[in-house]
Amino acid sequence: MARTISQLQPAVNGTTERLQGRDAQKANFSAGQALAGVIRTTLGPSGMDKMLVTSQGKVIVTNDGASILDRMEIDHPAAKMVMQVAETQADATGDGTTTAVILTCELLGAAEALIDQGLHPTTIADGYRLAAERVLETLENEAIEIDAHNPDRLQDIVRTVITGKWEGADAQLLAEIAVEAVQAIEHNGTVDRRNITNQAVAGGGYRDSEVIDGLVIDLESSSTSIVAPEAELPRQIEDATIALVDDQLTIETVDGLGTVSLDTPEQRQAFLDYEDEVYEEYVATIADAGADVVFCQKSIDDPIRYLLARENIIAVERTRKDELIKLGHATGARYVGTVDQLTAMDTGHAGLVERRSVGNRELAIVSECLNSKQVSILLRGGTKHINEEMKRVLDDCLDALTLAIETQVVLPGGGAAEVMLAEDLRKHAEGISGREQLAIEAFGDALETLPRTLAKNAGMDPIDALVDVRRRQHEGNVTIGLDIRNGDIGDMVTTGVLEPLAIKQRAVTNAYEAATMLIRIDDIIAAAPETDTGEDEEEDSDTLHAATGGYPWSIGHSMGGHGHAH
């Protein structure tokens, strides 16, 4: 097993630790491969889940590579660089993180074998560069154009993302919801994700999920249920006037002043009269602006809510800043710094504002806004954990749809693209006279690791499956790949297994850049550990402490409990 940084030989001055030459390279390669081993079995529609157990006992079950790596605290510097591949991939495309990490680590493993054969790391890096350039060029040429307005084709793309993360009819429902939401906000071939709001409410079923034309605001922290005895707030307001206040509706006090000293009953009454006067001025200002609903970013005092309710004005407190901004875009309202700045010119309008009880939540739905493409996705799941996973999967779907609509080009999935690229690289390598030829061929072999892993995770024979795909592609159909759903080989375009071109491009680019950077490292120098002060640092309850050089991972398969892997 590769040594960790804490096991490096002391440097000359005794304050740093150092690992050189092949030892440094082997340590880096082993670290990357160990990290890939954690998420390799999650790849594909039949991939397994991982159970993450934090030091606080919190249990998280997921098969998303980015989510798994994000919850691990990596100690090895090379493994941290590989983990950044997943972060970059997730930020850029939202999907393909497991593919990018596995490809990175396969390139490192291939480089280790080439170094053992006598190739110089610079030669390998040059060969990988030539291979990556060829792959990106081939991907552009082999990409398939689609009709971005065809909902059936868009659902094929979404199902490719969902399969393995959500199953059966529930996956189909999520696909339909994602496509409906994206098509509702698409404009001239562009998708502004800021126009989609996700709200998840536990305690329901998948079938209760829906796309709502408008903006959904969670009123759980609001006190709109406190109303005047003689007036009940309306459940619906048509042609509503909206006011936005970026402040709190309360009596201003001197900072640090906790008490007020009163010498006489008259002073107490005067103080109460002052409070009433301020509250009434607040309410009068809001009412004079014609507002039917006021959204406030901070708290609202109970007397003000009481007085507003008496005027049939719905008051929503602690509205998030991003929700205020979305409300402004949707309704045309301008949020003001303080309530005394509010005028009728600052208000906006919505065709309908509805208060709806969903599960144990009270929601405000602002809809029928002119010139607004704001939509909200209301997800219902049985537990909080399921809701969080649904939101994560849905975000991946929305990212893939955005790429597909804006680029209008896709690739066949199921390993078809990787097999095609590997064969093309082998032919391309024949025209390279230098030693880089070996690195180009190794790049192709690394690509074919992905369909082999897909087949293995699906219970298929990886060798037979790969040979069959190669044979049928050699006959002229490069869209042949692994039909994991049916456990067979098939045409990925016909079966609807498609992924946006940008996801594969980014995965190849990220993997190549990270691998070549690590390949060229032949010296690791690290500061010596600091003396233990005896003070314990507080650990993040959502973080798993892990490293790739001998430290245990608190990770296990969800199918078999949780355990430790070294």
N, C-alpha and C positions, 0 to 999 in steps of 0.2 A: 504493500500500500504506500502511496506517495506520502512524503512527510509534509506536515503543516508548517506554517511560518514559525510557530512556536518551537519547532524542532530543528530549525536551521542552525548551521554552524556559526559560532560567534565570529564577527568581523574583527579587523585589526584593533580598533579602538575599544572593543568590548561593549559598546553601547548600541550596536546594531547587529542584526543577524543577516546572513547572506547564503544564498544558494546559487550555484553557477553551472553553466554548461548544460550537459544532458540532464543533470539532476533537476535544474530549473525547468527545462522543457518538459520532462516527464511529470513533474509536479503540476504544471499548468494543464497538460493534456489529461492527466488523471482527474483533476478537479472538474474540468468541463464534462468529461464522460460520466463522472459520478452524478453530476447535476442532471444530465440528460436522463440518466437511469431512473430518476425520481418521477419524471413525467412521461417517459416513453410509453407506458402502458395506457395512458389516457388518450392517445392519438386515435382519431377516427370515430365513426358512429358506434362501434362496439367497444370503445375504450372503457377502461375501468375507472372508478372514482377513487379519490383519496380522502381519507379521514384525517383532518388536522386537529391536533389536540394542543391547546395552549397551556402555558404554565398555570393559568387561572382556571383550567378545567373547561374552557369553552370549546365546543366541538363544532367543526365546520366540515361539511362534506361537499366536495366539488370535483369536477374533472377538467376544469379550465386551467391550462398551463400558467397563464399570467396570474390568475388568482392564487394558485398554489405557490408560485415563486414569490409573489408579493407578500405572502404571509410567512416567509422564511427569512431569518436573519443570517445572511451568508458571511462567513469569516474569511474564507480564502479569497485573495484578490483576483485570481483568474476566474473563479466562479462568479464573483461580482460582475466582472466584465461580460460574462455570458448572460447573467441575469438581466443586464442592461439591454441585451438584444431583445428579450421579451418585452421590456418596458417600452423600447422604441417602436417595436412592432405594434404593440397595443395602442400606443398614442397615435401612430400614423394610420392604421387601418382597422383596429379593433378586433382583428381576427388573425389567425395564422401564427400565434405566439409559440405553440408547441412545435409546429413545423420549423420555425426559425431556430429554436434552441436545439432541436435534434439535428438539424442540418449543420449548425455550427459545430457541434460536438463530433459529428461524423467526419467533418473536414479536419478537425484536430486529430482524431484517431488515424485518419489516412495519412496525415502529415507525419505522425510519429513513425508509422511503418516506412514511409519514404525516407525519413532521416536514418532509420536503421539500415536502409539499403544504400546509404551513402550520399543522398541528395542534400544539398545545402538548403537551409531554410529560405534564403533569398530566392533560390530557384523555384522552390515550392510556391512561395508567395507570388512570383511572376506567373507561374502556371495557373494558379487559382485566379489571378486577375484576368488572364486570357479566357479562361473558362467562364467566368462570371460575365464578361462582356459578350461572349458567344451566347450564353443562356438568355440574357436580356434581349439580345437581338432576335433570337429564335422565338421567344415568347411574344414579341411584338408581331412577328410575321404569322404566327400560328393562332393568334387570338381570334375569337369568334364574335362577330357583331350581333347585337341583340336589339330588339325593340324595347326601349326603356319604358314604354307605356303599356306593354303587355303584362297584365297582372299574373297570368299563368307562368310566364317566364321568370318574373320577379319572385314568385313563390317558390320556384325551383331553386333559385339562389338562396333564399332564406331557409328552405328545408335542408339544404346542404350544410348551412351553418348550425342549424338546430339539432340535426340528427345526431344522436349520441348524448346530447345534453338534455333533451326532452323527447319523450317518445309518444307514438301513437297519435290518437285524435287530438291530444293536447298540443302536440308539436304543430299539427295542421292549423289549429286555432291561433297559436302564436304567430305562425307565418301569415295568416290572413290579417291579423291585427297589425302586424308590422307593415305589410304592403299597403293596407288601407290608410294608415297614418302617414306614411311617406308620400303616397300619391296625393293626399289631401294638401300637403304643403309644397309639393314640387312646383317649380315655376321656371319655365324656359330652360329645362335641363339642369337646374341647380336645386339643391336641397339645403335649407337652413335648419340645422338640427335644433337651434334655439327655439324654434316654433313648436317643438314637441315637448310636452311635460309628462313625466311618469309619476303616477301615484299608485301605491300598492297598499291595499287594506286587507289585513288578515281576517280569517273567519268565514271565508266564502269558498266557492268552487271555481275551477278554471273557466267553466262556461259562463260565469258571471262577469268575466273580463270584457271590456268594451272600449271602443274609441269614441271619445266625446268631442264634438265640434265646439271648442272653446277652451277656456282655461279653468282648471280645477284647483281650488285653494283648500288646503286642509284647515278646518276650523277647530281642531282638537285643543289647541292652546288658547283659543278665543273664548270669551265669555258671552257670546251672543244669546245664550239661553237665559241670561238674567234680564228680564223685561219688567216693565212697569205693570202693576196689577191691573190697570184699566186698559192696557193695550197689549196685544200679542203681535210679535213681529211677523210679517207676511212670509210665507214659504217661497213665493215667487214675486218678482217685481219686473214688469214689462216696461220697455223703454226706460231703463234705469240710468240715472246720472251717477257717475263714479267720481269719488274724490280720493286722492292719494296723499298721505301725510308722512313724511320721512322724519317723524319725531314721536314723542310720547304726549299723551293728553293727560296731564296731571298738573298739580300745583307745584310751581318751582320753589325749591327750598335752598337755603345756603348750604353749600357742600360742607359736610362734617357736623352740621347742626342736627342733633338727635332729639332735642326737646325744645318746647316753647314755654317760657315762664309767663304766667298770667297772674296779675295781682288782684283783679276784681272780676266779679261775674260779668260786668259790662264789657271788659276786655275780651273775655271768652266769647261772648255773643258777637262782638265786633269781628273777632277772628272767623267765626262760623259764617257770618254774613259776607265776609271777604271771599271765603271759599265758594260760597253759593254764587256770588257775583262772577267770579272767574269761570266757574263751570257753565253758567248760563251764557256767558259771552262766547265760550268755545262752541256750545251747541248752536247759538244764534248765528255765528259765523258759518258753520257747516250748513245749517238750514238755509241761510240767505244765499249760499252758493248753489242751492237747488239739489244738493246731494241726496240720493236715496241710499247709497252704500258708501261707507268710508273705510278705507284700508289704511291702517296705521302700522308703521314698522315696529314701534315699541309698545309699551303698555298703555292701557286706558283705565283711568280710575273708575270705580264702580258708580259713583254719582253721575259721571258723564254718560256711561252706558245706559243708566236708568233714564236720564233725560233724553238721550238720542232715541231710545226705544219708544218713549212717549210720543216722539215725533215720527214714529214709524221709519226710522233710519237704522239700517243694519250697520253695526260697528264691528270691525274685525281687527283685533290687535295682533302684535308680533308677527306681522306678515314679513316673510323673508325679502331681502333686498332684490334678489333675482326675480321674485314674483312681482314686486312693485314695478320693476322694469318691464316685465312681460305685460302686466296690466296696462302700463302706459302705452306700449306699442299697440296693444289690441284695441283699447278704448279711445286712445287719443288724449288721455288725461296726462297732466304734468304733475309730478309729485313736488310738494312744497316742503320747505324746511321746517316751518312752524305753522300751526293752524291759523294764526292771525294773518298769515300771508295768503290764505286761500280765498279765491274769488271764483265767480262763475266761469271766467275765462280759463281756469286751470282744470276744470272738470272734463270728464270724457263720458262716452255713452256706450251702452250695451243694450241690445234688443231684449235680452233676458238675463236676469240674475236669479238663480234658484238655489235654495238651501235643500240639500238632500242628505238623508241619513243612510250611510252605507256601513254595515257591520256595526262596530262600536265607534265609528267616526262620523263627524258632522262635516260635510263638504259644502263649499260655495262654488257654483258653476257659473262662470261668466261667459255667455255665448252670444251668437248673432251680432257680432261686432262687424261694422262695415270695414272693408279693405283689410281684413285680418285673416291670416291663414293659421292662426294658433289652434292646435289640437292637443288633446290630453288623452293619455292611455291610462285607463283605470284597470289595474291588475288585482285579481282576487285569488288568494291562496289560503290553504288551511292554517299555515303557521308563518311566523315571521321569517324563518329560515327559507321556506319555499318562496315567499315573496321576494326576498333578496336575490335568490337564484334566478327567478323569473325576470327580474329587472336587469340582472347581469346578462342573461341570454338575449333579452330583447335589445339591449344596447348593442350587442354584437350583430344582431340582425339589422338594426338600423344603420350601423356603420357599413355593412356589406351592401345594403340597398343603396345607400348614398353613393358609394363608389361605382356600383353598377349603373346607376342612372346618369351620373355625371360623366362617366367614361364610355358607357355603352359597349364595352367589350368584356368578355369572360373567357375562362379556360375550362376544359373538361376536368372534373375532379377524379376521385377514386384512384389516384396515382397515375392516371393516363399521361398527364403533362410531364411528370418526372421520368417515366420510362422513355417517352419520346425525346426528352432533353438528354438523357444519358446516352441513348443511341446516337444522337446527333453529335455529342461531344466526342464519342469514340471515333467517329468518322472524321471529325474536325482535327483530332489529335494526330491522325495519320499524316496530315500536311505540315506538322510542326517538326522541325529537324532536331531541335535541342532537347535537353532533359526535361524541359517544361511539359513535353508530351506526357510523361508519366503523371505529372500533377493534374493535367487536364483529364486524363482517364480516371484518376482517383476522385476528381470532382464528380464525374458521372456516376461512379460507384456510390458515392455518398448520397447523391440524389435518389438512387434506387433503394436506399435504405428505407425511405418513406413508404413506398408501396409494400415493401416486405413487412414493415411494422404494422401497416393497416391490415394486411392479410393475417398476420399472426394474432393481432388483437381480436380479429373476427373469428378465430378458430379455423381458418383456412390454412392449408399447407403453403408457407411463404415461397418456397422454391418452385413448386408446381404452378402456383398462381402467377408468379413473376415470369416464368418461362412461357406460360400460355399468353400473357399479355404481350410479351415481346414478339411471339410468333404472329399473333393476329395483327399487331401494329406493323410488322414487317410486310404483311400482305397488303398494306396500303391504307388502313384506317387508324389514324393516330389518335382518335378519340376513344379507343378501346381502353377500358380500365377495370377496376375492381368494383363490381356491384355488391357492396357489402350488405345491403338490405336483403338481397336474395341469395347471398353466399355464392355468387357466380361471377363470370366475366361478361361484360356487356358494353354497349356504346353509351358513354356517359352523357352525350347530348340527348339521345333518345330517352334515357332513364331520368333526365333532369338533374344530374349531379354536376352543378356548375359553380364556379367561384370567380369573383372579380379578378381581372388581370393584375390590378394594383397590389393585391394581397400577396401573390406569388412573387412579383417583382421586388417588393419590399423585403420579403423573407429571404430571397436569394442575396440581395444587396447587404442586408444586415448580417447574415451569416458569413458572407465572404469577408466583409470588413473586420468583423470581430475575430474570425479565425486567422487572418493574415497578421493582424496585430499581435495576437498571442504567439503565433509561430515564430516571429522575429525576436521574441524575448529569450535571452540566454543568461540573464542575471536578475535575481530577486534580492533586493536589499530592504530590510524592514527594521524599524526601531525596536529596541528591546522592550519587553513588557514593563509597564510602570509598576512600582512597588505597591502592593495592596494596602490601601489606607484603612481597610476594615469597614468602609461605608458601602452599604448595598444600594445599588441603583435601582430605581423603580422600573419594572419591565412593562412594556406595552402588552395589554392582555390579548391583543389580536396578533401578536408576533410570535413566531416560532423561532427558537434559537437553533441554527443549523450551520454546518460547515461541511466542506467536501474533503477534508483531509483527516478524518478519523474521529470527528465529533459525531454524536448520535443525532439522528433526525427523529422527531416525535411524529412520525408519519406512518400510516398503515392503510391498507386497502379497505374500503368501506364494506367489501364483501366478506372480510374476515377479521373484523375488529381493528384495533390499532396496535402498533408495535414500534419497534425501533429498527432502523436500517443503518448500516455502517458503510 
